[in-house]
């Protein structure tokens, strides 16, 4: 639970953007999963990639893992992160999947008032490593890790909403 003095630092977010390199694996999984969790306030949840040359569907292994857990992923098409997604930065929470991506975002975009790694934002350590070329089993492990992180994210966002 947050201390009373932390209340002044609480943020109410209107939009959350998960960012990975291609927006075909990690970030769309996070977007799709978070949309099914219970948030106390209305929040636009999106995913974007830093290197998206053309729209692509979600990675087949990511889709298979999501489907095996009751999610639908067939409508996702990758999109690049653009400055218009961030706007003036007010109320926009950007969660990168790894520190290296966070640093690239810092270099290339402006008005970044709320930029973190997902693990860092929920109080963890480390990155959510890329899954490219990994076997399906690794995607399953990733799903479990991501689910735990997203549960922590929901708790944090809901506490911030209550305290605001």
N, C-alpha and C positions, 0 to 999 in steps of 0.2 A: 504494500500500500504506500502511496505517496505521502510525504510530510506536508504539513500545511504551507510551509514556505515554498514548496514546489508548485503550488497552485498558480502563482504568478507566471510561471514558465510554461504552463499548459497551452497546448495548441488545439484548436478545433480545425480539423482538416475537412475539406470539401471534396478533394480529389486525391487519389493514391495511384501512383504509377510504378509498377514493377519494371525494372530494366535489366535486360541481359544483352548478350552480344547480338543475337539474331532474332529474338522474339519468336522462336519456334519451339523452345524446350522449357527452360526454367521459368521465365517470366509468365508465359501463358498458363503454365500449371498453377503458379501462385495466384494469378488473376481468377482462374476458374474455381479454384478451391476456396479462396476467400469470399467469393460471391455467395457461397452456400453457408457461410458461417454467420452467426448472429451478432450484428453490429447495432448499437443503440441509436446511431444517427445515420442519415442518408449519406452515402459516400460513393462517388463515382470511382470505380475500380477499373484500371486499364493496364495493359502491358505494352512495352515498346522495346525496340532493339536499337543498338548503336550502329550496326552494319546490316541494313536491310536494303538490298538493291531492287527487289521486286517482292510483291506479296507472295508468301508461301504459307501452306497449311501447317498446323502443329506437327511436330515430329511424331512419326508413327509409334515409337516406343512410349513417348509421353502420353499420347492418346490412349494407347492400350492400358497403361497403368491407371489413368484417370477413369476409363470405362470400367475397369475391374473394381473400382471403388465407387461406382455409381454416378460418375460425372459425365456430362456430354461435352465434347470438344470439337465437334465436326465443323463448326462455323468460324473457328478462329483463323484469321489470316494475319500474318506478321505485318507490323507497321514500324516505321522508323520514329525515333524520338525527334521531335522538332520543337523549336522554340515556342511555337504557339501552344503546345501541350502544357508548357510551364507558365506562360503568360507573365504576369507580374510576380509570380511566386507565392502570393498570399493564399494560404489554405491548400497548397499543393505539396503533398508528401511524396518524395521520390525515394524508392528503395532499390538500390542496386544489388545484384546478386553476389558481387565480389568487390573488394577494395580497388582493384585495377579499373573496373568499370566506373566506379565512383569518381576516381581521379580523372578519367577521360571526360566524364560529364562535367566536372568542375572546369576543365580546360575549354570545352566547346560550347557551353551554354551559360546564360546569365539568369539573374533573378532566382538563384537557387537558395531559398531560405530554409528549406527543410529537406536536405539530402543526406542519406545515411545508407549503410549497407543494411540489409534485412536483419542479419544476425546482430549487428551492432545496435540497431534500433530497439531490439527486444532484450538487450543486455547480454548477448552471447558473444562468442569469439569465433573467428575464422570466417571463411568464405563458403559459399555454395558453389563448389567446383563445377566447371562445364561437364556435360555428360556426353559430348560428341564422341562417337565410337565405342561407347561403353555397352556392355551387354544389358539385356532387359532387367536382369536381377539388380543391377546398380540403379536403374530407374526406380525400382521398387524401394530400395533403401532410401533413395532421394525423396520419394514421396513421403515416407515415414518421418524423415527429418524435417521436411517442409511442413508437414501437417503439425508437428510439434511447434515449430517456429510461428506458424500462422495462428495457433491457439494463443501463444504468448502475445502476438500482435493484436489479436482481438481483445485480450484482457487489457493491454495498454491503451488501445484506442477507446475502449469503453470506459476505463477509469478516467481518461482525459475528458471524455464527454460528460461524465457525472460531475467532475470537479470544475468544469468551465461555467 
